[in-house]
Amino acid sequence: MPTWEWTGLIGSGALLAGFVGSLTGLGGGIVIVPLLTLGFGVDIRYAIGASLISVITTSSGAAAAYVREGFTNLRIGMLLEIATTLGAIGGAVLAGWLPVSLIAVVFGGMLIFSAYLSVRPGRQHPLRPPDPLAQRLRLNGTYPQGATRQPYQVYAVPAGFGLMGVAGLLSGLLGIGSGAVKVLAMDQVMNLPFKVSTTTSNFMIGVTAAASAGIYLQRGYLEPALVMPVLLGVAVGSWTGARLLVHLPTHALRTVFSVVIFVLGLEMILKGLGGGV
């Protein structure tokens, strides 16, 4: 296959990944790695390196808009980023030592978990007494809701901090923003509203990915000929998805997306167990 044709196909696939990733809130990285490894036969470590760079770019652009609109809780993001950064560095180090087949199996499990999260109905947060640690750290806040700002309380800070370390580990190991785990920790454990959880997760994703991308660069897993079309494709796809989000039936898209990544997850696990990656 000619180089220009190979580059164009990867760019088109990355554009689609960024598009559906932005619509579901899981990010394009969750699709890029199986796309490159299963569809184009790219070594999984090079695919992870390219995915990390695309995650940094798309996260940075969206994060600025969410901060400006007042959804992101910067104090929570900066606190939890300590855990995700340490975890990301550890995950990137592990990626150089673990067998490729094991990484593929772990990634497949993460895909299946993300498929479940993308279609799971939201939950109502129960009323609880204020959390003393959250109050001391001044983590409670407000977010826009119509013409007013809705206050919220933060809970279980240590548990959320620990889960963020796991999210960072997965990010460095698998080349994804691991937004699914971040949102799960903030929404289900720390009791943040869903919009605050997703926007704060987006704020953190770029820093988490950057922490591990340096190690992939040092080990030679960032191939410019691969990174460039992936980066451009995901960036354009994410921008387009964000603009069309309000006009499309998001629930149906989430359902289709969850089915696709569930199948990809199973295939990654089977290929990992069979030594096909």
N, C-alpha and C positions, 0 to 999 in steps of 0.2 A: 504494500500500500504506500503511495507517495506521501512524503512528509506533510505537505499542505493538507491532504485529505485526512490524514490521521489527526492533525491538529484541529481541523475544522470539526471533526466528529467529537473529539474530546470537549472542545469549546461548547458545542451544541448540547452535549450531555450535561455539562456543568451548568449551563444556562437553565436547563430544565430542573436540575437539582436545586439550584438557588431559588427558582420560582416556587416549587412546591414546598421547599423548606421554609420559605418566608410565610407562606400561607398557613402552615401547620404550627409554626413557632418552634420547630425542632432544628432549624438551620440546614444549610446545604451540605455541611460536612457529613451528616449521617447517611447521605446518599452517595457522595463522591467516592468514598473508599471502596464500597462494593461495586460501584460503576466501573472504576478503573481496574480493580483486580479481577472481577468476574467478566466484565465486558471487553476489556482491552488487554488483559493479561499482564498488567503492570505489577511489579513486585510490591507487596503490601506496605513495605516501609517507605518506598518512594511515593506511594499513593497517600499515606498518612502525612508525609511532609508537605505535599501539595495541598492537602485538605487543611492543614493547620494555617498555611498562609492565607488561603481563601477565607477561613473563619476570622482571622485577625482583621482583614479588610472589611468584610461585611458587618462585623460587629461594631467596628469603630464608627462607621457611617450612621448606623441606626441608633447607636447609643447616644450620640450627640443630640439627635432629635428628641429622644425620650427624656433626656435630662432637661432639655429646654422646655418641654411640655409639662414637666413637674411630676412625672410618674415614678422615676427612679429614686430609690432611697440610697443616697450616696454613702451615708454612714454605715449602713448594713453592707453595701457592696465593698467598701474599703476594708471593713473588718473581715468579712468572709473571704476576701481575695487573698489574705495571708494563707489560709488553709488550702485554697485551690492552687495557688502558685507553688507551694511546697509539694503538694500532691502531683502537679503537672511535671515538675522536675524529676520526681521519683518515677513517674510513669514513663517519661522519655528515656531515663536510664535503663529501666527494666526492658523497654522495647528492643534495646540493642543486645539483650542477653536471652530473652525468651524465644522459644521456637516459633517460627512463622505460623505453624499450624495451630498452636495454642492461642496466638493473637487473633487468628481468624475465628476460632470458636468463641472467644470472649466477645469479639465484635458482633458475631451473630446473635449472641445472647442479649447484647445491648440493643440491637435492632428490634428484636422481639419485644423487649421491655418498652422501647419507645413506641412501638406500634400500639401496645396496650394503652400507654399514657395519652396518645393522640386522640383516642376515641372515648376515653373514660369520661363520664359526665362530671361536671364540677360539683364541689361540695360546699355546703354552707358552713361558715365558721361559727362555732358556739361561743357564747359570751363567757369569759373567764376573768378572774381577778387580774390586775396588772402584774407583770413579771418584774421583780425587783432589779434583776441584772439588766434587763432591757431599759429600765428607767434610768439606772445609773449611767449606762452607756449612751443614753439619749437616742435610742433606736426607733422609738415610736414616731409616727409621722402622719401625713395626710396625702391624699391624691385627688386629682380633678374628677369630679362627677357632675356633669352638666355645668351649671353656673356656680356651683359651690365646691368646697373641698371636703372630702370624707375622711375623718380620722380613723386610725387603726392602731391596735396594740400588737407588740411583738412578743413571742414566747419562745421557750426552749432554745436559748442561744447556744449553749454548749453542744446540744444534739445537732443543731443546724451546722455548727462549725465543723463537727466531725464528719457529717455527710458531705460537706464541701471538700474535705480532703479526699474523699472517695471520688467525687466528681472530677477533681483535678487529676487524680491518678488515671482515671479512664480517659481524660482528655489527652494527656501526654502519651498514653499507651496506644490509643486508637485513632488519634488525629481528629477528634470531634470536639465540639464545644461543650459536650455533655450537658447541654441546657436542660435535658429531660430530668437529670438528677438534681440539678440546681433548683429548677422550678419545683420539683417534688419536695425538696428540703424546705424551701421557703413557704410554699403553699400549704403543704400537709403537716409539717412539723412546727414551723415558726409562726404559722397562722397569718401570714401576709395575704392581702387580697391578690387575686390571680394576676391582675394587670401590673401590680407592683412587683410581683414575683418574676414575671416574664421580662419586664423592662430592666429590672435590677440584674437578672441573669444575663441579659444581653450586654449590659455594661461590663460585667465580669468576664465574659467569654473571651474577648480579645486579649486581655492581660494574661489569662490562663493559657491560651494558645501560644502567646509570644514567649512565655517562660519555657515551654518545651520545644518550640521551633528552633531556638538557638542550638540546642543539643543535636537536633536532626541536621541542621546546617553544618555543624562541626563534624558530623559523621558522614557527610556527603550524600545525604538522602534528599536534598532539595535540588531537583533537576530543572533548570530554567525552561527547557523546551516543554516540560510537563506542567510546571507551575503557572506559566503565563496564560495558556488557554483556560486552565481551570479557574484561575483568579478572575480573568475577565468575564468568563461565562457565569460564574456564581454571582459576581457583582451585579451584572446586568439583570440576571434572573431574579435576584433578591429585590432590586429596585423596582422591577416590573410587578412582582408579586405584592409588594407593599402598596403600590398604587392601585392595584386591582382588588385588594382584599375586601374593601367595603362593597364591591359590586358583585362578588361571586358567592355561590352557596358554599360557605366554608365548611359546614358540617359534612356535606357530601365529599368535598375534597379531602378532608381529614380521613374519612372512611376509606376512600380509594388509596390514599397514601399509606394508611396503616396496613392495608392488605399487601401492597407492593413491598414495603419494607419487612413485613412478616415473612413473605416468601424469600426475599433476599437474605434475611437472617437465617432461615432454615438452610438455604443453599451454602451460605458461608460456613455454618456449623458442619454440614455434611462434607464439604470440600476440605475443611480443616481436619476433621477426623480421618478423612481418606487420604490426606497428604496431597491434595490437589491445588494448593496455593503456595 
